[in-house]
Amino acid sequence: MTRALDEARAAAARGEVPLVAVVV
């Protein structure tokens, strides 16, 4: 699950807010 967290983190850094980040 590290990859998903890394991707969510990168997306959040870019300014996106994926549901995965919200759930986590």
HTML snippet that shows the backbone in 3Dmol.js (N, CA, C, O; Angstrom):
<script src="https://3Dmol.org/build/3Dmol-min.js"></script>
<div id="view" style="width:600px;height:400px;position:relative"></div>
<script>
const pdb = `
ATOM      1  N   MET A   1       0.845  -1.205   0.000  1.00  0.00           N
ATOM      2  CA  MET A   1       0.000   0.000   0.000  1.00  0.00           C
ATOM      3  C   MET A   1       0.876   1.249   0.000  1.00  0.00           C
ATOM      4  O   MET A   1       0.371   2.368  -0.095  1.00  0.00           O
ATOM      5  N   THR A   2       2.176   1.056   0.106  1.00  0.00           N
ATOM      6  CA  THR A   2       3.068   2.223   0.129  1.00  0.00           C
ATOM      7  C   THR A   2       2.962   2.992  -1.174  1.00  0.00           C
ATOM      8  O   THR A   2       2.992   4.222  -1.182  1.00  0.00           O
ATOM      9  N   ARG A   3       2.839   2.269  -2.271  1.00  0.00           N
ATOM     10  CA  ARG A   3       2.775   2.927  -3.588  1.00  0.00           C
ATOM     11  C   ARG A   3       1.528   3.811  -3.663  1.00  0.00           C
ATOM     12  O   ARG A   3       1.595   4.938  -4.153  1.00  0.00           O
ATOM     13  N   ALA A   4       0.400   3.308  -3.182  1.00  0.00           N
ATOM     14  CA  ALA A   4      -0.847   4.089  -3.228  1.00  0.00           C
ATOM     15  C   ALA A   4      -0.688   5.357  -2.390  1.00  0.00           C
ATOM     16  O   ALA A   4      -1.104   6.440  -2.800  1.00  0.00           O
ATOM     17  N   LEU A   5      -0.087   5.209  -1.224  1.00  0.00           N
ATOM     18  CA  LEU A   5       0.109   6.382  -0.362  1.00  0.00           C
ATOM     19  C   LEU A   5       1.035   7.381  -1.038  1.00  0.00           C
ATOM     20  O   LEU A   5       0.792   8.587  -0.995  1.00  0.00           O
ATOM     21  N   ASP A   6       2.089   6.886  -1.658  1.00  0.00           N
ATOM     22  CA  ASP A   6       3.036   7.774  -2.337  1.00  0.00           C
ATOM     23  C   ASP A   6       2.330   8.516  -3.466  1.00  0.00           C
ATOM     24  O   ASP A   6       2.520   9.720  -3.641  1.00  0.00           O
ATOM     25  N   GLU A   7       1.522   7.801  -4.222  1.00  0.00           N
ATOM     26  CA  GLU A   7       0.806   8.448  -5.341  1.00  0.00           C
ATOM     27  C   GLU A   7      -0.185   9.479  -4.806  1.00  0.00           C
ATOM     28  O   GLU A   7      -0.295  10.580  -5.347  1.00  0.00           O
ATOM     29  N   ALA A   8      -0.893   9.125  -3.760  1.00  0.00           N
ATOM     30  CA  ALA A   8      -1.865  10.062  -3.175  1.00  0.00           C
ATOM     31  C   ALA A   8      -1.140  11.299  -2.670  1.00  0.00           C
ATOM     32  O   ALA A   8      -1.618  12.423  -2.823  1.00  0.00           O
ATOM     33  N   ARG A   9       0.018  11.076  -2.066  1.00  0.00           N
ATOM     34  CA  ARG A   9       0.789  12.205  -1.534  1.00  0.00           C
ATOM     35  C   ARG A   9       1.248  13.104  -2.682  1.00  0.00           C
ATOM     36  O   ARG A   9       1.172  14.329  -2.588  1.00  0.00           O
ATOM     37  N   ALA A  10       1.721  12.492  -3.760  1.00  0.00           N
ATOM     38  CA  ALA A  10       2.179  13.266  -4.920  1.00  0.00           C
ATOM     39  C   ALA A  10       1.007  14.053  -5.500  1.00  0.00           C
ATOM     40  O   ALA A  10       1.158  15.223  -5.854  1.00  0.00           O
ATOM     41  N   ALA A  11      -0.147  13.423  -5.597  1.00  0.00           N
ATOM     42  CA  ALA A  11      -1.327  14.108  -6.146  1.00  0.00           C
ATOM     43  C   ALA A  11      -1.703  15.281  -5.242  1.00  0.00           C
ATOM     44  O   ALA A  11      -2.022  16.365  -5.729  1.00  0.00           O
ATOM     45  N   ALA A  12      -1.666  15.067  -3.945  1.00  0.00           N
ATOM     46  CA  ALA A  12      -2.010  16.145  -3.014  1.00  0.00           C
ATOM     47  C   ALA A  12      -1.003  17.284  -3.153  1.00  0.00           C
ATOM     48  O   ALA A  12      -1.374  18.456  -3.098  1.00  0.00           O
ATOM     49  N   ALA A  13       0.263  16.939  -3.332  1.00  0.00           N
ATOM     50  CA  ALA A  13       1.297  17.965  -3.488  1.00  0.00           C
ATOM     51  C   ALA A  13       1.038  18.768  -4.760  1.00  0.00           C
ATOM     52  O   ALA A  13       1.307  19.968  -4.812  1.00  0.00           O
ATOM     53  N   ARG A  14       0.518  18.099  -5.779  1.00  0.00           N
ATOM     54  CA  ARG A  14       0.250  18.799  -7.043  1.00  0.00           C
ATOM     55  C   ARG A  14      -0.974  19.697  -6.900  1.00  0.00           C
ATOM     56  O   ARG A  14      -1.157  20.632  -7.680  1.00  0.00           O
ATOM     57  N   GLY A  15      -1.798  19.419  -5.919  1.00  0.00           N
ATOM     58  CA  GLY A  15      -2.989  20.255  -5.728  1.00  0.00           C
ATOM     59  C   GLY A  15      -4.254  19.435  -5.887  1.00  0.00           C
ATOM     60  O   GLY A  15      -5.362  19.956  -5.756  1.00  0.00           O
ATOM     61  N   GLU A  16      -4.086  18.140  -6.173  1.00  0.00           N
ATOM     62  CA  GLU A  16      -5.276  17.290  -6.311  1.00  0.00           C
ATOM     63  C   GLU A  16      -5.616  16.674  -4.959  1.00  0.00           C
ATOM     64  O   GLU A  16      -4.760  16.550  -4.083  1.00  0.00           O
ATOM     65  N   VAL A  17      -6.881  16.291  -4.809  1.00  0.00           N
ATOM     66  CA  VAL A  17      -7.286  15.691  -3.533  1.00  0.00           C
ATOM     67  C   VAL A  17      -8.089  14.427  -3.804  1.00  0.00           C
ATOM     68  O   VAL A  17      -9.319  14.449  -3.755  1.00  0.00           O
ATOM     69  N   PRO A  18      -7.400  13.323  -4.090  1.00  0.00           N
ATOM     70  CA  PRO A  18      -8.069  12.050  -4.389  1.00  0.00           C
ATOM     71  C   PRO A  18      -8.813  11.513  -3.168  1.00  0.00           C
ATOM     72  O   PRO A  18      -8.446  11.798  -2.028  1.00  0.00           O
ATOM     73  N   LEU A  19      -9.865  10.733  -3.424  1.00  0.00           N
ATOM     74  CA  LEU A  19     -10.632  10.165  -2.312  1.00  0.00           C
ATOM     75  C   LEU A  19      -9.743   9.299  -1.433  1.00  0.00           C
ATOM     76  O   LEU A  19      -9.958   9.207  -0.225  1.00  0.00           O
ATOM     77  N   VAL A  20      -8.753   8.668  -2.034  1.00  0.00           N
ATOM     78  CA  VAL A  20      -7.857   7.811  -1.259  1.00  0.00           C
ATOM     79  C   VAL A  20      -7.202   8.618  -0.148  1.00  0.00           C
ATOM     80  O   VAL A  20      -7.102   8.152   0.987  1.00  0.00           O
ATOM     81  N   ALA A  21      -6.759   9.817  -0.470  1.00  0.00           N
ATOM     82  CA  ALA A  21      -6.102  10.656   0.538  1.00  0.00           C
ATOM     83  C   ALA A  21      -7.101  11.025   1.634  1.00  0.00           C
ATOM     84  O   ALA A  21      -6.752  11.067   2.814  1.00  0.00           O
ATOM     85  N   VAL A  22      -8.335  11.289   1.236  1.00  0.00           N
ATOM     86  CA  VAL A  22      -9.350  11.659   2.227  1.00  0.00           C
ATOM     87  C   VAL A  22      -9.650  10.477   3.140  1.00  0.00           C
ATOM     88  O   VAL A  22      -9.773  10.640   4.354  1.00  0.00           O
ATOM     89  N   VAL A  23      -9.767   9.291   2.555  1.00  0.00           N
ATOM     90  CA  VAL A  23     -10.056   8.096   3.353  1.00  0.00           C
ATOM     91  C   VAL A  23      -8.888   7.786   4.279  1.00  0.00           C
ATOM     92  O   VAL A  23      -9.083   7.453   5.448  1.00  0.00           O
ATOM     93  N   VAL A  24      -7.686   7.898   3.755  1.00  0.00           N
ATOM     94  CA  VAL A  24      -6.507   7.603   4.571  1.00  0.00           C
ATOM     95  C   VAL A  24      -6.265   8.786   5.492  1.00  0.00           C
ATOM     96  O   VAL A  24      -5.319   8.771   6.280  1.00  0.00           O
TER      97      VAL A  24
END
`;
const viewer = $3Dmol.createViewer("view");
viewer.addModel(pdb, "pdb");
viewer.setStyle({}, {cartoon: {color: "spectrum"}});
viewer.zoomTo();
viewer.render();
</script>
